[in-house]
């Protein structure tokens, strides 16, 4: 039986979708089986031998009493004698997990374990997942402060906006160890690094670029701030209600800041207005929020970062057909994966090694520059290094000192 080209094309696409679906299902099944078999993916292992009574006396009682007595008097030396010197807490309330939303502490735990695994595998940092059975701002702050003596740093993760802003700021002020909200600053650092190299590929000056940010949550606000500090002057941010401007009412504090510091031309309307004649558009929102007509209205050889996971704001092939020259996503199956894992292991490696109390804005920008420089000759298909590139953690860590 002969088939028309249209029928063959339809059969091909149907089969392709089935294959993709099967691959996805297989990965889900493999992930469930692997996690159940191992009962999680991290473990605590002793550094010293514990085989004799002499070992027990050295590491526990009575030997440990000497260490405890010493640290009771000299608390600042705790990192030199205990796990604190190379250990952080990965803390979440489960309110904004990956692309899954508010799924609670049990749903968040596998993700926090994954972060801990990445910390150890890439940077040699011990990280312990802490998931909290509360989403009350004051309770979270109180709890993190209470557990802080046992850790050298706090990595806040997957806490919804706008609570995440105040939680981080309060903890930074009230704790003597570094506090880093990865959804904000990890994202911002890697986006700046990718944009620096995308600008090189498209022969643009960063300070002259017109950048649109789609999404005004934790990541969107942090990206806007780091770009402004780097010198990008023309930034417009949109949320579900449209362009954020001084005319908008009932904005939270973070969006009020955006209204005062971005959209200098006081644009009104939605993304269609914001995207017109833009050089770059950065999506940190949700699937499908950037359309082909938005990209077509941008300047020639535009830059599109569609970072929603697992489904981007616009698929790369669609963005390319619409005229984008450089395209990045948050996914590993497309070129230019903008992934926080490029940043947070190195940030805490540097912070722990150098006993840094506060991770400053200058450090974040330097981390982005160092990360960008890991790609010696950027191309449209490679504006950011692989997470497996050996120099990544080292170069990011150099900035945190």
C-alpha positions as CSV (number, residue, x, y, z in Angstrom):
1,X,0.0,0.0,0.0
2,X,1.3,3.4,-1.0
3,X,1.1,6.4,1.4
4,X,1.1,10.0,0.6
5,X,3.9,12.3,1.9
6,X,1.4,13.9,4.3
7,X,0.4,10.5,5.7
8,X,4.0,9.3,6.0
9,X,4.9,12.6,7.8
10,X,2.0,12.0,10.2
11,X,3.0,8.4,10.9
12,X,6.6,9.6,11.5
13,X,5.6,12.3,13.9
14,X,3.2,9.9,15.7
15,X,6.0,7.3,16.1
16,X,8.5,10.0,17.2
17,X,6.1,11.1,19.9
18,X,5.6,7.5,21.1
19,X,9.4,7.0,21.2
20,X,9.8,10.2,23.2
21,X,7.0,9.2,25.5
22,X,8.5,5.8,26.1
23,X,11.9,7.3,26.8
24,X,10.3,9.6,29.3
25,X,8.4,6.8,31.0
26,X,11.5,4.6,31.1
27,X,13.5,7.4,32.8
28,X,10.7,7.8,35.3
29,X,10.6,4.1,36.0
30,X,14.4,3.9,36.2
31,X,14.5,6.9,38.6
32,X,11.9,5.3,40.9
33,X,13.7,1.9,40.9
34,X,17.1,3.4,41.5
35,X,16.0,5.7,44.4
36,X,14.1,2.8,46.0
37,X,17.0,0.4,45.6
38,X,19.5,2.8,47.2
39,X,17.0,4.3,49.7
40,X,18.1,7.8,48.6
41,X,21.3,8.8,47.0
42,X,23.6,10.2,49.7
43,X,25.1,8.7,52.9
44,X,27.4,9.6,55.8
45,X,30.7,7.7,56.1
46,X,33.3,7.9,58.8
47,X,36.7,9.5,58.0
48,X,38.6,7.7,60.7
49,X,38.9,4.0,61.7
50,X,36.5,2.6,64.3
51,X,37.7,-1.0,64.8
52,X,39.1,-1.1,68.3
53,X,38.4,0.1,71.8
54,X,41.4,2.5,71.3
55,X,39.7,4.0,68.2
56,X,36.4,4.4,70.2
57,X,38.3,6.2,73.0
58,X,39.9,8.5,70.5
59,X,36.9,9.5,68.5
60,X,34.2,9.3,71.2
61,X,34.5,9.1,74.9
62,X,36.7,10.0,76.7
63,X,38.8,11.6,73.9
64,X,36.1,13.7,72.5
65,X,35.7,15.5,75.8
66,X,38.9,17.3,75.1
67,X,37.7,18.6,71.8
68,X,34.3,19.6,73.2
69,X,35.8,21.5,76.1
70,X,38.2,23.3,73.7
71,X,35.4,24.4,71.4
72,X,33.1,25.4,74.2
73,X,35.7,28.1,75.0
74,X,36.8,28.8,71.4
75,X,33.7,28.5,69.2
76,X,35.3,30.2,66.2
77,X,37.6,27.2,65.9
78,X,34.6,24.8,65.4
79,X,35.2,24.5,61.6
80,X,38.8,23.4,62.3
81,X,37.8,20.4,64.5
82,X,34.4,19.3,63.1
83,X,32.4,18.6,60.0
84,X,31.2,22.3,60.1
85,X,34.2,23.4,58.1
86,X,33.1,21.6,55.0
87,X,29.4,21.1,55.4
88,X,26.3,23.1,54.4
89,X,22.6,22.6,54.9
90,X,20.4,22.5,51.8
91,X,17.1,23.9,53.2
92,X,13.6,23.9,51.6
93,X,10.0,24.1,52.7
94,X,8.8,22.4,49.5
95,X,6.8,25.4,48.4
96,X,8.4,25.9,44.9
97,X,10.0,22.6,43.8
98,X,11.5,22.5,40.3
99,X,8.6,22.6,37.9
100,X,6.4,20.8,40.4
101,X,5.2,23.7,42.6
102,X,4.1,23.5,46.2
103,X,4.5,19.7,46.8
104,X,5.7,19.9,50.5
105,X,8.7,18.6,52.3
106,X,8.4,14.9,51.4
107,X,8.3,15.8,47.7
108,X,11.2,18.2,48.1
109,X,13.5,15.7,49.8
110,X,14.7,13.8,46.7
111,X,15.5,17.2,45.1
112,X,17.5,18.4,48.1
113,X,19.3,15.0,48.2
114,X,20.1,15.6,44.5
115,X,21.6,19.0,45.3
116,X,23.6,17.4,48.1
117,X,24.9,14.7,45.7
118,X,26.0,17.4,43.2
119,X,27.8,19.4,46.0
120,X,29.8,16.3,47.0
121,X,30.5,14.9,43.5
122,X,31.6,18.2,41.9
123,X,33.1,20.2,44.7
124,X,33.8,17.8,47.6
125,X,31.4,19.7,49.8
126,X,29.3,17.8,52.4
127,X,25.7,18.9,52.1
128,X,22.8,17.6,54.1
129,X,19.1,18.0,53.0
130,X,16.9,19.7,55.5
131,X,13.2,19.8,54.6
132,X,10.9,21.8,56.9
133,X,7.3,20.9,57.7
134,X,6.3,24.6,57.8
135,X,5.9,27.3,55.3
136,X,5.7,30.1,57.9
137,X,8.3,32.7,57.2
138,X,9.2,33.3,60.9
139,X,9.3,29.6,61.7
140,X,11.7,28.9,58.8
141,X,14.0,31.7,59.9
142,X,13.9,30.5,63.6
143,X,14.6,26.9,62.6
144,X,17.5,27.7,60.3
145,X,19.1,29.9,63.0
146,X,18.6,27.1,65.5
147,X,20.5,24.5,63.4
148,X,23.1,26.9,62.0
149,X,25.9,26.1,64.5
150,X,26.4,22.7,62.9
151,X,26.9,24.0,59.4
152,X,29.4,26.2,57.5
153,X,26.8,27.6,55.2
154,X,23.1,27.6,54.3
155,X,21.8,26.9,50.8
156,X,18.2,27.9,50.6
157,X,16.3,26.1,47.9
158,X,12.8,26.0,46.3
159,X,11.1,28.5,48.7
160,X,8.4,30.4,47.0
161,X,8.5,34.1,46.2
162,X,8.2,36.7,47.7
163,X,8.8,35.0,51.1
164,X,12.2,33.8,49.9
165,X,13.5,37.4,49.7
166,X,13.0,38.3,53.3
167,X,14.0,34.9,54.6
168,X,17.3,35.2,52.9
169,X,17.9,38.8,53.9
170,X,17.1,38.2,57.5
171,X,19.3,35.1,57.7
172,X,22.2,36.9,56.0
173,X,22.0,39.6,58.7
174,X,21.5,37.3,61.6
175,X,23.9,34.4,60.9
176,X,27.7,34.4,61.0
177,X,27.9,32.0,58.0
178,X,27.1,32.5,54.3
179,X,23.5,32.2,53.2
180,X,22.8,31.7,49.5
181,X,19.4,31.3,47.9
182,X,20.3,29.3,44.8
183,X,17.0,29.9,42.9
184,X,17.9,33.6,43.0
185,X,21.6,34.0,42.8
186,X,22.7,30.7,41.2
187,X,20.3,31.4,38.3
188,X,21.4,35.0,38.1
189,X,25.1,34.1,37.9
190,X,24.7,31.5,35.2
191,X,22.3,33.7,33.2
192,X,24.8,36.6,33.2
193,X,27.7,34.2,32.2
194,X,25.6,32.9,29.3
195,X,24.5,36.3,28.2
196,X,28.1,37.6,28.2
197,X,29.0,34.9,25.7
198,X,25.8,35.2,23.7
199,X,26.6,38.9,23.3
200,X,30.0,38.0,21.9
201,X,28.5,35.6,19.4
202,X,26.0,38.2,18.2
203,X,28.5,41.0,18.3
204,X,26.6,43.1,20.8
205,X,27.6,45.4,23.6
206,X,26.1,44.3,26.9
207,X,25.6,47.9,28.1
208,X,23.6,48.7,24.9
209,X,21.5,45.6,24.9
210,X,17.7,45.8,25.5
211,X,16.8,42.8,27.6
212,X,13.3,41.5,28.5
213,X,12.9,39.2,31.5
214,X,9.7,37.1,31.5
215,X,8.9,36.2,35.1
216,X,9.2,38.3,38.2
217,X,9.7,35.6,40.8
218,X,12.9,34.8,42.7
219,X,14.9,34.1,39.6
220,X,13.5,37.0,37.5
221,X,14.2,39.6,40.2
222,X,17.8,38.3,40.8
223,X,18.6,38.2,37.1
224,X,17.4,41.8,36.7
225,X,19.5,42.9,39.7
226,X,22.7,41.3,38.5
227,X,22.3,42.5,34.9
228,X,21.8,46.1,36.2
229,X,24.9,45.9,38.4
230,X,26.9,44.5,35.5
231,X,25.9,47.5,33.4
232,X,22.9,46.5,31.3
233,X,20.8,49.7,31.3
234,X,17.7,48.8,29.3
235,X,15.7,46.1,31.1
236,X,12.0,45.4,31.0
237,X,10.4,42.7,33.3
238,X,7.0,41.1,32.7
239,X,4.8,39.0,34.9
240,X,1.3,37.4,34.5
241,X,-0.3,40.9,34.5
242,X,2.1,42.4,31.9
243,X,5.0,44.8,32.0
244,X,6.1,45.9,35.5
245,X,6.0,49.7,35.7
246,X,5.6,52.5,38.2
247,X,1.9,52.7,37.2
248,X,1.1,49.2,38.5
249,X,-0.5,49.0,41.9
250,X,-0.5,46.3,44.6
251,X,3.0,45.2,43.8
252,X,5.0,43.3,46.4
253,X,8.3,44.8,47.6
254,X,10.4,42.9,45.0
255,X,8.2,44.1,42.2
256,X,8.2,47.6,43.6
257,X,12.0,47.5,43.3
258,X,11.7,46.4,39.7
259,X,9.2,49.1,38.9
260,X,11.6,51.7,40.3
261,X,14.8,50.4,38.6
262,X,13.7,48.9,35.3
263,X,11.4,49.9,32.3
264,X,13.0,53.4,32.0
265,X,10.7,54.2,29.1
266,X,7.6,53.4,31.1
267,X,6.2,50.9,28.7
268,X,2.7,49.5,29.2
269,X,1.1,46.3,28.0
270,X,2.1,42.7,27.8
271,X,5.0,40.7,26.4
272,X,4.2,41.7,22.8
273,X,5.0,45.3,23.7
274,X,8.1,44.4,25.7
275,X,9.6,42.1,23.1
276,X,9.4,44.5,20.2
277,X,13.0,45.5,19.2
278,X,14.5,43.6,22.1
279,X,18.0,42.1,21.8
280,X,17.5,39.4,24.3
281,X,14.6,37.7,26.1
282,X,15.1,35.6,29.2
283,X,12.3,33.4,30.3
284,X,12.2,32.3,34.0
285,X,8.5,31.7,34.2
286,X,6.5,28.8,32.7
287,X,5.9,26.6,29.6
288,X,4.8,28.3,26.5
289,X,4.9,31.9,27.7
290,X,7.1,33.1,24.8
291,X,5.5,32.8,21.4
292,X,7.1,32.8,17.9
293,X,5.6,36.2,17.1
294,X,7.4,37.6,20.2
295,X,10.8,36.4,18.8
296,X,10.0,37.7,15.3
297,X,9.4,41.2,16.7
298,X,12.8,41.2,18.3
299,X,16.0,42.7,16.7
300,X,17.9,40.6,14.1
301,X,20.0,37.7,15.5
302,X,18.2,37.8,18.8
303,X,19.1,35.9,22.0
304,X,16.5,33.7,23.6
305,X,16.9,32.0,27.0
306,X,13.8,29.8,27.7
307,X,14.7,28.4,31.1
308,X,11.4,26.9,32.4
309,X,11.8,23.3,33.2
310,X,10.9,20.7,32.0
311,X,9.0,22.5,29.3
312,X,10.6,25.8,28.1
313,X,8.8,29.0,27.4
314,X,9.4,28.3,23.8
315,X,11.0,25.3,22.2
316,X,14.4,25.9,20.6
317,X,13.4,24.9,17.1
318,X,10.5,27.3,17.2
319,X,12.7,30.1,18.5
320,X,15.3,29.5,15.8
321,X,12.6,29.5,13.0
322,X,11.4,32.8,14.3
323,X,14.9,34.4,14.0
324,X,16.8,33.7,17.2
325,X,20.5,33.3,16.7
326,X,21.5,32.0,20.1
327,X,19.1,29.9,22.1
328,X,19.5,28.4,25.6
329,X,17.2,26.3,27.8
330,X,17.4,24.7,31.3
331,X,17.4,21.2,29.7
332,X,20.3,18.9,29.2
333,X,19.0,17.5,25.8
334,X,19.5,20.9,24.0
335,X,22.7,22.9,23.5
336,X,23.4,25.7,26.0
337,X,22.0,24.3,29.3
338,X,21.7,27.2,31.7
339,X,22.0,25.2,34.9
340,X,22.4,26.3,38.5
341,X,24.6,23.3,39.1
342,X,27.3,25.2,37.2
343,X,27.4,27.7,40.1
344,X,26.4,26.5,43.6
345,X,29.1,23.9,44.1
346,X,31.9,26.4,43.3
347,X,30.2,29.2,45.3
348,X,30.2,27.2,48.5
349,X,33.6,25.6,47.8
350,X,35.1,29.1,47.7
351,X,33.0,30.3,50.7
352,X,34.0,27.4,52.9
353,X,37.7,27.5,51.9
354,X,38.0,31.2,52.5
355,X,35.7,31.4,55.5
356,X,33.5,34.0,53.7
357,X,30.6,35.3,55.8
358,X,28.7,37.1,53.1
359,X,28.6,36.3,49.4
360,X,28.6,39.8,47.9
361,X,27.3,41.2,44.6
362,X,30.8,41.7,43.4
363,X,31.6,38.1,44.1
364,X,28.6,37.0,42.1
365,X,29.5,39.1,39.1
366,X,33.1,37.8,39.2
367,X,31.8,34.3,39.4
368,X,29.8,34.9,36.2
369,X,32.8,36.4,34.5
370,X,34.9,33.4,35.5
371,X,32.3,31.0,34.3
372,X,31.9,32.8,31.0
373,X,35.7,32.6,30.5
374,X,35.6,28.9,30.8
375,X,34.3,28.9,27.1
376,X,37.3,30.2,25.2
377,X,35.6,30.6,21.8
378,X,31.8,31.0,22.3
379,X,29.6,29.9,19.4
380,X,25.8,29.9,19.0
381,X,25.8,26.2,20.1
382,X,28.2,26.7,23.0
383,X,27.9,29.8,25.2
384,X,28.3,28.0,28.5
385,X,30.6,25.2,29.7
386,X,29.4,21.7,30.5
387,X,28.7,21.0,34.2
388,X,31.3,18.2,33.8
389,X,34.1,20.6,32.7
390,X,36.8,20.2,35.4
391,X,37.6,23.9,35.6
392,X,34.1,25.1,36.4
393,X,34.1,24.6,40.1
394,X,37.6,25.9,40.4
395,X,36.9,29.1,38.4
396,X,33.7,29.9,40.3
397,X,35.3,29.2,43.6
398,X,38.1,31.7,42.8
399,X,35.5,34.5,42.8
400,X,34.3,33.8,46.4
401,X,37.1,35.1,48.5
